Amino acid sequence: MFMLQIGTVKGSEVKPNRGAYAPSRLLQVQFVDPLDVQTVQLYTRNGEDYVPPEGTRVAVLFAGSAWAIGIAIDDEILPEALDGEKWIYATDPTGTNVVASIKLMNNGQVLISGLGDLGQILIDADGTIEGTGPVGDFSLDGVTGQFSVNGGNFTVDV
């Protein structure tokens, strides 16, 4: 028998799961009753690791009475991706603000944000790299190796 419930993350840790296999991301999840806090293994996609901040909602699939797995997280961050895009981001420890992200855009560009003083880097499909931020702007044309820093042009032989 399978049952799906929505709970709230109260904490997390990495340690072997119940089968004593490889270390896993385990969440402490509270359900309707404040005293009902259970340890749940979080399943994510291959190549991804995520620590949901306390207060994040999680969908938990119960498979029988002894096995529960977290299968989906809702961090309540406003989705920004358009059709065909992928947005990967990190939040601050409260889970309320995006502090760094990579957006794989549907026009072939890659936008990297959250680079401290640098700001953002945009990579075009033709290899042009542009950066913007509080310390100034730069552009690197993949073919000519020309830079533009704060309005000044510098040519580099490649």
C-alpha positions in Angstrom: 0.0 0.0 0.0 1.3 3.4 -0.9 0.4 6.7 0.7 1.5 10.3 -0.1 1.7 13.0 2.6 3.0 16.6 2.6 5.3 17.5 5.5 7.6 20.2 6.6 11.4 19.8 6.9 12.7 20.3 10.4 16.3 19.3 9.8 18.6 17.1 7.8 21.7 15.0 8.1 23.9 12.6 6.0 24.3 9.1 7.3 23.6 5.5 6.1 19.9 4.8 5.4 18.0 2.0 7.1 19.6 -0.6 4.9 23.1 0.6 6.1 24.1 1.3 2.5 25.9 4.3 1.3 25.4 7.6 3.1 22.1 9.3 2.2 20.5 12.6 2.7 18.0 12.0 5.6 15.3 14.6 6.5 13.4 15.1 9.7 9.9 15.8 8.5 7.0 17.0 10.6 3.5 16.0 9.5 0.1 17.3 10.8 0.7 16.4 14.5 3.7 18.5 15.8 4.9 15.4 17.7 4.9 13.4 14.4 8.4 14.0 13.2 9.8 11.1 11.1 13.2 10.5 9.4 12.7 10.3 5.6 15.3 9.6 2.9 15.4 12.3 0.3 15.6 11.1 -3.3 17.0 13.6 -5.9 18.0 13.3 -9.5 21.4 11.8 -10.3 24.1 14.4 -10.2 22.2 16.7 -7.8 22.4 17.3 -4.1 20.1 19.6 -2.2 19.7 20.4 1.5 16.2 21.8 1.9 16.1 24.6 4.5 14.0 24.2 7.6 10.3 25.0 6.8 10.5 23.7 3.2 7.5 21.5 2.2 8.2 18.0 1.1 6.1 15.3 -0.5 6.7 12.0 1.2 5.8 8.6 -0.3 5.1 5.9 2.3 5.7 2.4 0.9 4.3 0.2 3.7 4.6 1.0 7.3 8.4 1.1 7.5 9.7 2.9 4.4 9.2 6.6 3.6 11.0 8.6 0.9 10.9 12.3 0.1 10.1 12.6 -3.6 9.6 16.3 -4.2 10.4 19.6 -2.6 8.6 22.9 -2.8 10.8 25.8 -1.8 8.2 28.4 -2.9 10.7 30.3 -5.0 9.0 31.8 -8.0 9.8 29.7 -11.1 11.7 31.7 -13.8 12.4 29.1 -16.4 10.7 29.4 -19.8 9.7 26.5 -22.0 12.7 24.3 -22.7 14.9 26.0 -20.0 16.6 24.6 -16.9 17.3 26.8 -13.8 19.6 25.6 -11.1 19.9 27.7 -8.0 21.1 27.9 -4.4 19.3 29.8 -1.7 20.4 31.4 1.5 20.1 29.3 4.6 16.6 30.5 5.2 15.5 29.2 1.8 13.8 32.5 0.9 16.4 34.2 -1.4 18.2 32.9 -4.5 22.0 33.7 -4.0 23.5 31.9 -7.0 22.1 30.3 -10.1 22.9 28.9 -13.5 20.2 29.2 -16.2 20.4 27.1 -19.3 18.3 29.2 -21.7 16.2 28.1 -24.6 18.2 30.3 -27.0 21.5 28.5 -26.4 22.8 31.0 -23.8 24.0 30.2 -20.3 23.5 32.8 -17.6 25.5 32.5 -14.4 24.5 34.8 -11.5 25.6 35.4 -7.9 29.2 36.0 -8.5 29.8 38.5 -5.7 31.2 41.7 -7.1 31.3 40.4 -10.6 27.5 40.0 -10.8 26.5 37.9 -13.9 28.2 36.2 -16.7 26.3 35.5 -20.0 27.7 32.9 -22.5 26.3 33.0 -26.0 26.0 30.0 -28.3 28.8 31.5 -30.4 31.2 31.6 -27.5 31.0 35.2 -26.6 31.3 35.8 -22.8 29.9 39.0 -21.3 29.9 40.0 -17.6 28.1 42.7 -15.8 28.3 43.9 -12.2 29.1 46.6 -9.8 32.8 46.6 -10.6 32.2 47.1 -14.3 31.4 45.2 -17.5 33.5 42.9 -19.7 33.2 41.1 -22.9 35.3 38.3 -24.4 34.7 37.4 -28.0 35.7 33.7 -28.4 37.1 34.3 -31.9 39.1 37.6 -31.6 40.0 37.6 -27.9 38.9 41.2 -27.4 38.0 42.6 -24.0 35.9 45.6 -23.1 36.4 46.6 -19.5 34.5 49.7 -18.2 34.2 51.1 -21.8 38.0 50.6 -22.6 39.0 48.2 -25.3 41.9 45.8 -24.9 43.0 43.4 -27.6 44.6 40.1 -26.7 46.3 37.9 -29.3 45.2 34.3 -29.0 
